Amino acid sequence: MESKRKKVFASKIGGIPPYRVVSIDALRGFDMFWIVGGAAFFVNLLALFNIHTAQFGHSAWNGFTFWDLIFPLFIFIMGLSMAYSIGKRLERGESRKNLYIHIVKRTLILFILGLIYNGLLDFNFAAQRYAGVLQRIALCYFFASIIVMNASIKWQAIWAAIILLFYWGIMMLIPVPGFGAGVLTPTGNLSAFIDQHFLPGSFCCYRFGDNEGIISTIPGISTALIGVLAGHWLQTSFSQLKKVLGLLLGGIAFIFIGLLWNFVFPINKLIWTSSYVLYAGGWSLLLFCLFYWLIDVRGWQTWAFPFVVIGLNSITIYLCTALFNFSIIANIFIHGFSPHLGIYQPLFLVICTLAVEWFFLYFLFKRKIFLKV
């Protein structure tokens, strides 16, 4: 029944292979929607009612907001996809050598694209930011792929736990000169100290270290592995109802454990603490559970099409919004009357910019042009 629904949906809109789990593409598109303009839309909409929320900004240090979920959710979804892509290649009998070449190639391309996103082509190497979102995605993909290639599902789960415990251990036990061990302040934590001494260039997003720094990338591997394990769960022979229940219970359990761990290792996105991995992983599981139940189980798929279009070219739109200003294109069509909209002008510009971005992706979708890295 599940396979039949996928084929029906694929035949209706075209361009989506029937073997894909549509909810994965839709959730990836939902995640990217907030990055490329969804957050700006709601910020401007709520501002009309004098409502200001911190949920569309990152936590200053410890804590968790909706915006703190966006990046780990993307890495989680990457892990979901890996469980299918690597598994299917191994099932087809593809040589492990070719798979390793593919993994290394994809890692390098993502890392280089991340450097370009951060301004590599400005050739200002002293001010260049060498860490970044795509760089962290690349490294998490590489190490998670190596684990998936060489470990059983049981050991993939064990490795995810070992990595989180290892990161907790080094952050709490290794002393930082001038501060001591177990200091988790912006100035005194081990991650910041290592970035200051071993990571060249500029930092983001706090001045004592980098938001995607050297050792804070380590627990990100577990974020990807949580997605991998969820992907393995979907490929079992259990009923769809049992799969949904497993995702639901797993999400609740991870949130609970993350909150407990928070008492001794606070939830913190900037240094990607182990409690943050579990807490964000739990919410990622719950979100995917909802999308999977609506799209692949209930068969309510038409509403997800706008997100699928974004999700199939997520890296493309992420890069393009950094390199090009889509609002300039939108303004070509609305500049004559938008000044007359008064307080609604900023919201209207965001809506039109989102529309231009989406139709650009739809153009690529209809021509089956996808950035595969």
The 8 nearest C-alpha neighbors of each residue, nearest first, counted from 0:
[[1, 3, 2, 4, 5, 296, 295, 298],
 [0, 2, 4, 3, 5, 295, 296, 298],
 [3, 1, 5, 4, 0, 6, 18, 17],
 [4, 2, 0, 6, 1, 5, 7, 17],
 [3, 5, 7, 1, 6, 2, 8, 0],
 [6, 4, 2, 8, 17, 3, 7, 9],
 [5, 7, 17, 9, 3, 4, 8, 10],
 [8, 6, 4, 10, 5, 9, 3, 11],
 [9, 7, 11, 5, 10, 6, 4, 12],
 [8, 10, 6, 15, 13, 11, 7, 17],
 [11, 9, 7, 13, 8, 12, 6, 15],
 [12, 10, 8, 9, 13, 7, 6, 301],
 [11, 13, 9, 10, 8, 14, 15, 304],
 [14, 12, 10, 9, 15, 11, 365, 8],
 [13, 15, 367, 16, 12, 365, 364, 9],
 [14, 16, 9, 13, 17, 19, 12, 10],
 [15, 17, 18, 19, 9, 14, 6, 13],
 [18, 16, 6, 5, 19, 9, 15, 2],
 [17, 19, 16, 20, 5, 2, 6, 15],
 [20, 18, 17, 21, 16, 15, 5, 23],
 [19, 21, 22, 23, 18, 24, 295, 5],
 [20, 22, 24, 23, 19, 25, 295, 294],
 [21, 23, 25, 291, 24, 290, 20, 294],
 [24, 22, 26, 21, 25, 20, 27, 76],
 [23, 25, 310, 27, 307, 21, 22, 26],
 [26, 24, 307, 306, 22, 28, 27, 23],
 [25, 27, 29, 23, 28, 24, 22, 30],
 [28, 26, 310, 24, 30, 25, 29, 23],
 [310, 27, 29, 306, 309, 25, 31, 26],
 [30, 28, 26, 32, 306, 27, 31, 25],
 [29, 31, 27, 28, 32, 33, 26, 69],
 [30, 32, 28, 34, 33, 29, 27, 35],
 [33, 31, 29, 37, 30, 35, 34, 28],
 [34, 32, 37, 38, 31, 36, 35, 30],
 [33, 35, 31, 32, 36, 37, 38, 30],
 [36, 34, 32, 33, 31, 37, 320, 317],
 [37, 35, 39, 38, 33, 34, 353, 40],
 [38, 36, 33, 40, 32, 39, 35, 34],
 [37, 39, 33, 41, 40, 36, 42, 55],
 [38, 40, 42, 36, 37, 41, 43, 349],
 [41, 39, 37, 38, 43, 42, 349, 44],
 [40, 42, 44, 38, 43, 39, 45, 37],
 [41, 43, 39, 45, 44, 40, 46, 38],
 [44, 42, 46, 40, 41, 346, 45, 39],
 [45, 43, 41, 46, 42, 47, 40, 346],
 [44, 46, 50, 47, 42, 48, 43, 41],
 [45, 47, 49, 43, 48, 50, 44, 42],
 [48, 46, 45, 49, 44, 43, 50, 342],
 [47, 49, 46, 45, 50, 44, 51, 43],
 [50, 48, 46, 47, 51, 45, 44, 43],
 [51, 49, 45, 46, 48, 52, 47, 42],
 [50, 52, 46, 49, 45, 53, 42, 48],
 [53, 51, 54, 50, 55, 42, 56, 45],
 [52, 54, 56, 55, 51, 64, 57, 58],
 [53, 55, 64, 65, 52, 56, 66, 57],
 [56, 54, 66, 53, 38, 65, 52, 57],
 [55, 57, 53, 54, 66, 58, 64, 67],
 [58, 56, 67, 66, 59, 64, 55, 54],
 [57, 59, 60, 62, 63, 64, 61, 56],
 [58, 60, 57, 61, 62, 269, 56, 205],
 [61, 59, 58, 267, 62, 269, 268, 185],
 [62, 60, 267, 266, 265, 58, 59, 63],
 [63, 61, 266, 58, 267, 60, 64, 265],
 [62, 64, 67, 58, 266, 65, 61, 267],
 [65, 63, 54, 67, 66, 58, 57, 62],
 [64, 66, 54, 67, 68, 55, 63, 69],
 [67, 65, 55, 64, 68, 69, 56, 57],
 [66, 68, 64, 65, 57, 69, 63, 268],
 [69, 67, 66, 65, 71, 70, 279, 72],
 [68, 70, 72, 66, 67, 71, 30, 73],
 [69, 71, 73, 72, 68, 74, 67, 132],
 [72, 70, 74, 73, 68, 69, 75, 279],
 [71, 73, 75, 69, 70, 74, 283, 68],
 [72, 74, 76, 70, 71, 75, 77, 69],
 [73, 75, 77, 71, 223, 76, 72, 78],
 [74, 76, 226, 223, 72, 78, 73, 77],
 [77, 75, 79, 73, 78, 74, 226, 72],
 [76, 78, 74, 80, 75, 79, 73, 81],
 [77, 79, 226, 227, 223, 81, 75, 76],
 [80, 78, 226, 230, 227, 76, 77, 81],
 [79, 81, 77, 83, 78, 82, 84, 76],
 [82, 80, 78, 84, 83, 79, 85, 77],
 [81, 83, 227, 230, 80, 79, 86, 84],
 [84, 82, 86, 81, 80, 85, 87, 230],
 [85, 83, 81, 87, 86, 82, 80, 88],
 [84, 86, 88, 87, 81, 83, 82, 89],
 [85, 87, 83, 89, 88, 84, 82, 90],
 [86, 88, 90, 84, 89, 85, 83, 91],
 [89, 87, 91, 85, 90, 86, 93, 84],
 [88, 90, 92, 86, 91, 87, 93, 85],
 [91, 89, 87, 92, 88, 86, 93, 85],
 [92, 90, 88, 89, 93, 87, 86, 94],
 [91, 93, 89, 90, 94, 88, 95, 87],
 [94, 92, 88, 89, 91, 95, 97, 98],
 [95, 93, 96, 97, 92, 98, 89, 88],
 [94, 96, 98, 97, 99, 93, 89, 148],
 [95, 97, 99, 94, 98, 100, 93, 101],
 [98, 96, 100, 94, 95, 99, 101, 93],
 [97, 99, 95, 101, 100, 96, 102, 94],
 [98, 100, 102, 96, 101, 97, 95, 103],
 [101, 99, 97, 103, 98, 102, 104, 96],
 [100, 102, 98, 104, 99, 103, 105, 97],
 [101, 103, 99, 105, 100, 104, 106, 98],
 [104, 102, 106, 100, 105, 101, 99, 107],
 [105, 103, 101, 107, 106, 102, 100, 108],
 [106, 104, 372, 108, 102, 107, 103, 101],
 [105, 107, 137, 103, 109, 104, 108, 141],
 [108, 106, 110, 104, 105, 109, 111, 103],
 [109, 107, 105, 111, 110, 106, 112, 104],
 [110, 108, 112, 106, 137, 107, 111, 133],
 [109, 111, 134, 113, 107, 108, 112, 137],
 [112, 110, 114, 108, 113, 109, 107, 115],
 [113, 111, 115, 109, 114, 110, 108, 116],
 [114, 112, 133, 116, 110, 111, 115, 134],
 [113, 115, 111, 117, 116, 119, 112, 129],
 [114, 116, 119, 112, 118, 117, 113, 120],
 [117, 115, 113, 114, 118, 112, 318, 321],
 [118, 116, 114, 115, 128, 119, 113, 127],
 [119, 117, 115, 120, 121, 116, 114, 127],
 [118, 120, 115, 114, 121, 122, 117, 127],
 [121, 119, 122, 118, 115, 123, 114, 117],
 [120, 122, 119, 123, 118, 124, 127, 115],
 [123, 121, 120, 124, 119, 118, 127, 125],
 [124, 122, 121, 125, 126, 127, 119, 118],
 [123, 125, 127, 126, 122, 200, 119, 121],
 [126, 124, 200, 127, 123, 201, 199, 128],
 [125, 127, 200, 201, 124, 123, 128, 199],
 [128, 126, 124, 200, 125, 201, 123, 129],
 [129, 127, 201, 200, 130, 117, 202, 126],
 [128, 130, 127, 114, 200, 131, 199, 117],
 [131, 129, 128, 211, 134, 212, 209, 135],
 [130, 132, 134, 211, 133, 135, 113, 129],
 [131, 133, 135, 134, 136, 211, 113, 130],
 [134, 132, 113, 136, 135, 131, 109, 137],
 [133, 135, 110, 137, 131, 136, 132, 113],
 [134, 136, 138, 132, 137, 133, 139, 131],
 [135, 137, 133, 139, 134, 138, 140, 132],
 [138, 136, 106, 134, 140, 135, 109, 139],
 [139, 137, 141, 135, 140, 136, 142, 134],
 [140, 138, 220, 136, 141, 142, 137, 143],
 [141, 139, 137, 143, 138, 142, 144, 136],
 [140, 142, 138, 144, 139, 143, 106, 137],
 [141, 143, 145, 144, 139, 140, 138, 146],
 [142, 144, 146, 140, 145, 141, 220, 139],
 [145, 143, 147, 141, 146, 142, 140, 148],
 [144, 146, 148, 142, 143, 147, 149, 141],
 [147, 145, 143, 149, 144, 148, 150, 142],
 [148, 146, 144, 145, 150, 149, 143, 155],
 [149, 147, 145, 146, 144, 150, 85, 95],
 [148, 150, 146, 147, 145, 151, 144, 155],
 [151, 149, 154, 147, 146, 155, 148, 152],
 [150, 152, 154, 153, 155, 149, 147, 148],
 [151, 153, 155, 154, 156, 150, 228, 231],
 [154, 152, 156, 151, 155, 157, 150, 158],
 [153, 155, 157, 151, 156, 152, 150, 158],
 [154, 156, 152, 158, 157, 153, 150, 151],
 [157, 155, 159, 154, 153, 158, 160, 152],
 [156, 158, 154, 160, 159, 155, 161, 153],
 [157, 159, 161, 155, 160, 156, 154, 162],
 [160, 158, 221, 156, 162, 157, 161, 224],
 [159, 161, 157, 163, 158, 162, 164, 156],
 [162, 160, 158, 164, 163, 159, 165, 157],
 [161, 163, 165, 159, 160, 164, 158, 218],
 [164, 162, 273, 166, 160, 165, 161, 218],
 [163, 165, 167, 161, 166, 162, 168, 160],
 [166, 164, 168, 162, 167, 163, 161, 169],
 [167, 165, 163, 168, 169, 164, 170, 162],
 [168, 166, 164, 170, 165, 169, 171, 163],
 [167, 169, 165, 171, 166, 170, 172, 164],
 [168, 170, 172, 173, 166, 171, 167, 165],
 [171, 169, 167, 168, 189, 172, 166, 181],
 [170, 172, 181, 168, 169, 180, 167, 173],
 [171, 173, 169, 180, 168, 181, 170, 174],
 [174, 172, 180, 169, 171, 170, 175, 181],
 [180, 175, 173, 179, 172, 176, 181, 178],
 [174, 176, 179, 178, 189, 180, 177, 173],
 [177, 175, 178, 179, 174, 192, 187, 180],
 [176, 178, 175, 179, 187, 174, 180, 186],
 [179, 177, 175, 176, 187, 182, 180, 174],
 [180, 178, 174, 175, 176, 177, 182, 181],
 [174, 181, 179, 172, 173, 182, 171, 175],
 [180, 182, 171, 172, 183, 170, 179, 174],
 [181, 183, 188, 187, 180, 184, 179, 178],
 [184, 182, 188, 187, 181, 185, 189, 170],
 [183, 185, 187, 186, 188, 182, 60, 181],
 [186, 184, 187, 188, 207, 183, 191, 60],
 [185, 187, 184, 207, 188, 191, 192, 183],
 [186, 188, 184, 182, 178, 185, 183, 189],
 [187, 189, 183, 182, 190, 191, 184, 186],
 [188, 190, 192, 191, 170, 175, 193, 187],
 [191, 189, 193, 192, 188, 214, 194, 215],
 [190, 192, 208, 194, 189, 193, 207, 188],
 [191, 193, 189, 195, 190, 194, 196, 188],
 [194, 192, 196, 190, 195, 191, 197, 189],
 [195, 193, 198, 191, 197, 208, 196, 192],
 [196, 194, 192, 193, 197, 191, 198, 208],
 [195, 197, 193, 194, 198, 192, 199, 191],
 [196, 198, 194, 193, 195, 199, 213, 192],
 [197, 199, 194, 195, 196, 200, 213, 193],
 [200, 198, 197, 201, 129, 125, 128, 195],
 [199, 201, 126, 127, 128, 125, 129, 198],
 [200, 202, 128, 126, 127, 199, 203, 129],
 [203, 201, 209, 208, 128, 206, 204, 200],
 [204, 202, 209, 210, 205, 206, 201, 208],
 [203, 205, 210, 209, 202, 206, 269, 208],
 [206, 204, 203, 207, 208, 209, 210, 202],
 [205, 207, 208, 202, 204, 203, 209, 185],
 [208, 206, 191, 205, 186, 185, 195, 209],
 [209, 207, 191, 194, 206, 202, 205, 195],
 [210, 208, 212, 202, 203, 211, 204, 205],
 [209, 211, 269, 204, 203, 212, 270, 208],
 [212, 210, 209, 131, 130, 216, 135, 215],
 [211, 213, 209, 215, 210, 214, 194, 130],
 [214, 212, 215, 216, 194, 211, 190, 193],
 [213, 215, 216, 217, 190, 212, 193, 166],
 [216, 214, 270, 217, 212, 271, 213, 190],
 [215, 217, 219, 214, 218, 213, 135, 212],
 [216, 218, 219, 215, 214, 220, 162, 166],
 [219, 217, 220, 221, 163, 216, 162, 215],
 [218, 220, 222, 216, 221, 217, 139, 223],
 [221, 219, 139, 218, 223, 222, 143, 217],
 [220, 222, 159, 224, 219, 223, 218, 225],
 [221, 223, 219, 225, 220, 224, 75, 276],
 [224, 222, 78, 75, 226, 220, 221, 74],
 [223, 225, 227, 221, 226, 222, 78, 228],
 [226, 224, 228, 222, 227, 223, 221, 229],
 [225, 227, 78, 75, 79, 229, 224, 223],
 [228, 226, 78, 224, 79, 82, 230, 225],
 [227, 229, 231, 225, 230, 226, 224, 232],
 [230, 228, 232, 226, 227, 231, 225, 79],
 [231, 229, 79, 227, 233, 82, 228, 232],
 [232, 230, 228, 234, 233, 229, 82, 227],
 [231, 233, 229, 230, 234, 235, 228, 242],
 [234, 232, 230, 231, 235, 242, 229, 237],
 [235, 233, 231, 232, 230, 236, 83, 237],
 [234, 236, 232, 237, 233, 231, 242, 238],
 [237, 235, 238, 234, 233, 239, 232, 242],
 [238, 236, 235, 241, 242, 239, 240, 233],
 [239, 237, 241, 240, 242, 236, 235, 243],
 [238, 240, 242, 241, 243, 237, 296, 292],
 [239, 241, 243, 238, 242, 244, 296, 237],
 [240, 242, 244, 238, 243, 239, 245, 237],
 [241, 243, 239, 245, 240, 244, 246, 238],
 [244, 242, 240, 246, 241, 245, 288, 247],
 [243, 245, 241, 247, 242, 246, 248, 240],
 [246, 244, 242, 248, 247, 243, 249, 241],
 [247, 245, 249, 243, 244, 248, 288, 284],
 [248, 246, 244, 250, 245, 249, 285, 243],
 [247, 249, 251, 245, 250, 246, 252, 244],
 [250, 248, 246, 252, 247, 251, 245, 253],
 [249, 251, 281, 284, 247, 253, 285, 248],
 [250, 252, 248, 254, 249, 253, 281, 255],
 [253, 251, 249, 255, 250, 254, 248, 256],
 [254, 252, 281, 256, 277, 250, 255, 251],
 [253, 255, 278, 281, 257, 251, 252, 256],
 [254, 256, 252, 258, 253, 257, 251, 259],
 [257, 255, 259, 253, 258, 254, 260, 252],
 [258, 256, 274, 278, 277, 254, 260, 255],
 [257, 259, 261, 255, 256, 260, 254, 278],
 [258, 260, 256, 261, 257, 262, 255, 263],
 [261, 259, 257, 262, 274, 258, 263, 264],
 [260, 262, 265, 264, 258, 259, 266, 263],
 [263, 261, 260, 259, 264, 265, 258, 266],
 [262, 264, 261, 260, 265, 259, 274, 266],
 [263, 265, 261, 260, 262, 274, 266, 272],
 [266, 264, 261, 267, 262, 263, 61, 274],
 [265, 267, 275, 274, 261, 62, 61, 272],
 [268, 266, 61, 272, 269, 271, 275, 62],
 [267, 269, 271, 270, 275, 67, 272, 266],
 [268, 270, 210, 271, 267, 60, 211, 204],
 [269, 271, 215, 268, 272, 267, 210, 190],
 [272, 270, 268, 269, 215, 267, 275, 273],
 [271, 273, 275, 274, 267, 270, 266, 276],
 [272, 274, 276, 163, 275, 218, 167, 277],
 [273, 275, 257, 266, 277, 260, 276, 272],
 [274, 276, 266, 278, 272, 273, 277, 267],
 [277, 275, 273, 279, 274, 278, 280, 222],
 [278, 276, 280, 257, 253, 274, 275, 279],
 [277, 279, 254, 257, 275, 281, 280, 276],
 [280, 278, 282, 281, 276, 277, 275, 68],
 [281, 279, 277, 283, 278, 282, 276, 284],
 [280, 282, 250, 253, 254, 284, 278, 279],
 [281, 283, 285, 279, 284, 280, 250, 286],
 [284, 282, 280, 286, 281, 285, 72, 279],
 [285, 283, 250, 287, 281, 282, 286, 246],
 [284, 286, 288, 282, 250, 287, 283, 247],
 [287, 285, 283, 289, 288, 284, 282, 290],
 [286, 288, 290, 284, 289, 285, 291, 283],
 [287, 289, 285, 291, 286, 290, 246, 243],
 [288, 290, 286, 292, 287, 291, 293, 285],
 [291, 289, 287, 293, 292, 22, 288, 294],
 [292, 290, 288, 295, 22, 294, 289, 293],
 [291, 293, 296, 289, 290, 294, 295, 297],
 [292, 294, 297, 290, 291, 299, 296, 289],
 [295, 293, 300, 298, 299, 291, 292, 290],
 [294, 296, 291, 298, 292, 297, 293, 1],
 [297, 295, 292, 298, 294, 293, 291, 239],
 [298, 296, 293, 299, 294, 292, 295, 300],
 [297, 299, 294, 295, 296, 300, 293, 4],
 [300, 298, 294, 293, 297, 301, 302, 295],
 [299, 301, 294, 303, 302, 298, 304, 8],
 [300, 302, 303, 304, 299, 8, 294, 305],
 [303, 301, 300, 304, 299, 305, 306, 294],
 [304, 302, 301, 306, 300, 305, 25, 307],
 [303, 305, 307, 306, 301, 302, 308, 300],
 [306, 304, 308, 307, 303, 309, 302, 357],
 [305, 307, 28, 25, 309, 304, 303, 308],
 [308, 306, 25, 310, 304, 24, 309, 305],
 [309, 307, 305, 306, 310, 311, 361, 304],
 [310, 308, 28, 306, 307, 312, 311, 313],
 [28, 309, 311, 27, 307, 24, 313, 312],
 [310, 312, 308, 309, 313, 307, 24, 369],
 [313, 311, 315, 310, 309, 314, 369, 370],
 [312, 314, 310, 315, 316, 309, 311, 317],
 [313, 315, 317, 316, 312, 318, 370, 319],
 [316, 314, 312, 313, 318, 317, 319, 370],
 [315, 317, 319, 318, 313, 314, 320, 312],
 [318, 316, 314, 315, 320, 319, 313, 321],
 [317, 319, 321, 315, 316, 320, 314, 322],
 [320, 318, 316, 322, 321, 323, 317, 315],
 [319, 321, 323, 318, 317, 322, 316, 324],
 [320, 322, 318, 319, 323, 116, 317, 324],
 [321, 323, 319, 320, 318, 324, 116, 317],
 [324, 322, 320, 319, 321, 325, 318, 327],
 [323, 325, 326, 327, 320, 322, 321, 328],
 [326, 324, 327, 328, 352, 323, 329, 356],
 [325, 327, 329, 352, 328, 324, 330, 348],
 [328, 326, 330, 325, 329, 324, 331, 352],
 [329, 327, 325, 331, 326, 330, 355, 332],
 [328, 330, 326, 352, 331, 327, 351, 332],
 [329, 331, 333, 334, 327, 332, 328, 326],
 [332, 330, 328, 329, 333, 334, 327, 335],
 [333, 331, 330, 329, 334, 328, 335, 336],
 [332, 334, 330, 335, 337, 331, 336, 329],
 [333, 335, 330, 337, 336, 331, 332, 338],
 [336, 334, 333, 337, 338, 332, 331, 339],
 [335, 337, 338, 339, 334, 333, 340, 332],
 [336, 338, 339, 340, 334, 333, 344, 335],
 [339, 337, 340, 336, 341, 344, 334, 335],
 [340, 338, 337, 341, 336, 344, 335, 343],
 [341, 339, 344, 343, 337, 338, 342, 336],
 [340, 342, 343, 339, 344, 338, 337, 345],
 [343, 341, 344, 340, 345, 47, 346, 339],
 [342, 344, 340, 341, 346, 345, 347, 47],
 [343, 345, 340, 347, 346, 342, 341, 337],
 [346, 344, 348, 347, 343, 349, 43, 342],
 [347, 345, 349, 43, 348, 343, 344, 40],
 [346, 348, 350, 344, 349, 345, 343, 351],
 [349, 347, 351, 345, 350, 346, 352, 344],
 [348, 350, 352, 346, 347, 351, 40, 353],
 [351, 349, 347, 353, 348, 352, 354, 346],
 [350, 352, 354, 348, 353, 349, 329, 347],
 [353, 351, 326, 349, 355, 354, 329, 350],
 [354, 352, 356, 350, 351, 355, 357, 36],
 [353, 355, 351, 357, 352, 356, 358, 350],
 [356, 354, 352, 358, 357, 353, 359, 351],
 [357, 355, 353, 359, 354, 358, 352, 360],
 [356, 358, 360, 354, 359, 355, 361, 353],
 [359, 357, 361, 355, 360, 356, 362, 354],
 [358, 360, 356, 362, 357, 361, 355, 363],
 [361, 359, 363, 357, 358, 362, 364, 356],
 [360, 362, 358, 364, 363, 359, 357, 365],
 [363, 361, 359, 360, 365, 364, 358, 366],
 [362, 364, 368, 360, 366, 361, 365, 367],
 [363, 365, 361, 367, 366, 362, 368, 360],
 [366, 364, 362, 367, 363, 361, 14, 368],
 [367, 365, 363, 364, 368, 362, 14, 361],
 [366, 368, 364, 365, 363, 14, 369, 362],
 [369, 367, 363, 366, 364, 370, 365, 312],
 [370, 368, 312, 371, 367, 311, 363, 364],
 [369, 371, 315, 312, 372, 368, 314, 311],
 [372, 370, 369, 312, 314, 105, 315, 368],
 [371, 105, 370, 108, 109, 104, 106, 314]]
